[in-house]
Amino acid sequence: MIIETYLADRIKDIRRKNKLTQKELAQKTGLSIASIQGYEQGKYKPKIEQLQKIAISLNCSLYDLTQYVSDIDYNNQELSDLKDALLNDSRTMLQYQDLLIMDPYHQLNKKGQDKAIELIELLTKIPEYKKSPKELEDSIPFLASYDWSDTPESSKTNSTNANTVQKKSQNDTDDIDNNENQ
């Protein structure tokens, strides 16, 4: 069953779930508080760029904002732009990929889920199906956005950089464990 909703309600609901005031959302997006109020009251229709700013500020995807929305009153060009924005929104694409994988997974019983995990682990051991270190680095947003050329290790390979981040991550985890044990 699809619940019909309105864009104004989606923005307001997600903002409230994030425990932000309209003023705080306006500050995070760089939009005026009057614009945020107008969007939430359904008086104004946000442009695609404004929807993107709102989604980023609310730590959600464009899909989160627009799913099940029945009142998107955009012209053909705006709808095309929204489609392009959705397809280029990494959070939306991750949600879509997760749905493709997790929906069938959740239909399995415990034995089936265990087998699915086992098969995935086996696939990751076959070089033909593994990402290269560069592909892996690029697929992790915080690694892909980091400028490795500024590091002293910039002459080393990307796999070395990925290993460094992995070791740093392990050290951070060890630090947390040590702090918890004290």
matplotlib code that plots the C-alpha trace (Angstrom):
import matplotlib.pyplot as plt

x = [0.0, 1.4, 0.6, -0.1, 1.7, 2.7, 6.2, 5.5, 4.8, 7.9, 10.2, 8.6, 8.6, 12.2, 13.3, 11.5, 13.0, 16.4, 15.4, 16.0, 14.0, 13.0, 15.6, 18.4, 17.4, 17.4, 20.9, 22.2, 20.8, 21.6, 17.9, 15.8, 13.6, 10.6, 11.4, 11.6, 8.3, 6.7, 7.9, 6.5, 3.2, 2.9, 2.9, 6.1, 7.5, 11.2, 13.5, 15.5, 18.7, 16.8, 15.5, 19.1, 20.3, 17.4, 18.2, 21.9, 21.1, 18.6, 21.1, 18.7, 18.4, 16.3, 14.3, 13.5, 12.1, 10.1, 8.9, 5.1, 4.7, 1.6, 1.7, 4.9, 3.7, 6.7, 6.7, 8.4, 11.8, 11.7, 10.6, 13.5, 15.9, 14.5, 14.9, 18.6, 19.1, 17.7, 19.9, 23.0, 22.2, 24.5, 22.3, 19.3, 21.4, 22.7, 19.1, 18.1, 21.0, 20.3, 16.7, 17.7, 19.9, 18.1, 14.5, 15.2, 17.5, 14.7, 12.4, 14.8, 14.6, 17.7, 19.2, 18.8, 20.3, 23.3, 23.8, 23.5, 26.2, 28.4, 28.0, 28.8, 31.9, 33.0, 32.4, 34.6, 37.5, 37.3, 39.5, 37.2, 34.4, 36.5, 36.9, 40.4, 41.8, 41.0, 37.4, 37.0, 38.4, 36.1, 33.0, 33.5, 32.4, 34.7, 37.7, 36.8, 36.5, 39.9, 42.7, 45.5, 48.0, 48.4, 49.8, 53.4, 52.4, 51.1, 53.7, 52.5, 49.6, 46.0, 46.0, 48.7, 46.5, 43.5, 45.6, 46.7, 43.1, 42.2, 45.0, 44.0, 40.5, 41.7, 43.8, 40.8, 38.7, 41.5, 41.6, 37.9, 38.2, 41.0, 39.0, 36.0, 38.1, 39.6]
y = [0.0, 3.4, 6.2, 9.5, 12.4, 16.0, 17.5, 20.1, 17.3, 15.3, 18.3, 19.1, 15.5, 14.8, 18.2, 17.4, 13.9, 15.6, 17.9, 21.0, 24.2, 26.0, 28.6, 26.0, 24.3, 27.7, 28.4, 24.9, 25.3, 28.9, 29.5, 32.1, 31.1, 32.4, 29.9, 27.0, 28.1, 28.5, 25.0, 23.4, 25.2, 24.2, 27.9, 27.6, 24.8, 24.3, 24.2, 21.0, 22.8, 23.8, 20.3, 19.0, 21.6, 20.5, 16.8, 17.3, 19.5, 16.9, 14.1, 12.3, 11.4, 13.2, 10.0, 10.3, 13.8, 12.8, 9.2, 8.8, 12.5, 13.2, 16.9, 17.5, 20.0, 20.4, 21.0, 18.4, 20.0, 20.2, 16.5, 15.6, 17.6, 15.9, 12.5, 13.4, 14.7, 11.5, 9.3, 11.4, 11.4, 8.9, 8.4, 7.6, 5.1, 3.4, 3.1, 1.6, -0.9, -1.8, -2.5, -4.7, -6.8, -6.6, -7.2, -10.7, -11.3, -10.5, -13.0, -15.8, -17.8, -17.9, -20.8, -19.0, -15.8, -17.7, -19.3, -15.9, -14.5, -17.5, -17.1, -13.4, -14.1, -16.7, -14.2, -11.6, -14.1, -14.5, -11.8, -11.5, -10.2, -8.0, -4.2, -2.9, -0.8, 2.3, 1.2, 0.4, 3.7, 5.5, 3.6, 4.9, 8.5, 9.9, 8.2, 9.3, 12.9, 13.0, 14.6, 12.0, 14.3, 16.4, 13.5, 12.5, 9.1, 10.6, 8.7, 5.4, 3.4, 3.9, 0.5, 1.7, 4.7, 2.5, 0.3, 3.4, 4.4, 0.9, 0.8, 4.3, 3.1, 0.0, 2.2, 4.4, 1.3, 0.0, 3.5, 3.3, -0.2, 0.9, 3.9, 1.7, -0.7, 2.0]
z = [0.0, -1.0, 1.3, -0.6, 0.9, 0.0, -0.5, 2.2, 4.7, 3.7, 4.2, 7.6, 8.8, 7.9, 9.4, 12.6, 12.7, 12.4, 15.4, 13.4, 13.5, 10.3, 11.1, 11.5, 8.2, 6.5, 7.9, 6.8, 3.3, 2.7, 1.9, 3.6, 6.5, 4.5, 1.8, 4.2, 5.7, 2.3, 1.2, 4.4, 4.1, 0.4, -0.7, -2.8, -5.0, -4.4, -7.5, -7.9, -6.7, -3.5, -3.0, -3.3, -0.6, 1.6, 1.2, 2.0, 5.0, 6.3, 5.7, 3.4, -0.3, -2.9, -3.0, 0.7, 0.0, -3.0, -2.5, -2.5, -3.1, -5.1, -5.5, -7.5, -10.0, -12.2, -15.9, -18.3, -18.1, -14.3, -14.1, -16.4, -14.2, -11.1, -12.7, -13.5, -10.0, -8.5, -10.8, -9.8, -6.1, -4.5, -1.5, -3.7, -5.8, -2.6, -1.3, -4.7, -4.7, -1.1, -2.0, -4.9, -2.5, 0.8, -0.3, -1.6, 1.4, 3.9, 2.1, 3.1, 6.3, 8.6, 6.7, 3.4, 4.8, 6.1, 2.7, 0.9, 3.2, 2.6, -1.2, -1.1, 1.0, -1.7, -4.5, -2.8, -2.9, -6.7, -8.3, -11.4, -9.1, -6.8, -7.2, -7.7, -4.9, -6.9, -7.6, -3.9, -2.9, -5.3, -4.1, -0.5, -0.5, 2.2, 0.5, -3.0, -1.9, -0.1, -2.0, -1.7, -3.5, -0.4, 1.7, 1.9, 0.6, -2.7, -4.7, -3.4, -4.9, -4.1, -2.4, 0.0, 0.8, 1.3, 3.6, 5.5, 6.0, 7.1, 9.6, 10.9, 11.2, 13.1, 15.4, 16.1, 17.0, 19.3, 20.9, 21.5, 23.0, 25.2, 26.5, 27.2, 29.2, 31.4]

ax = plt.figure().add_subplot(projection="3d")
ax.plot(x, y, z, "-o")
ax.set_aspect("equal")
plt.show()
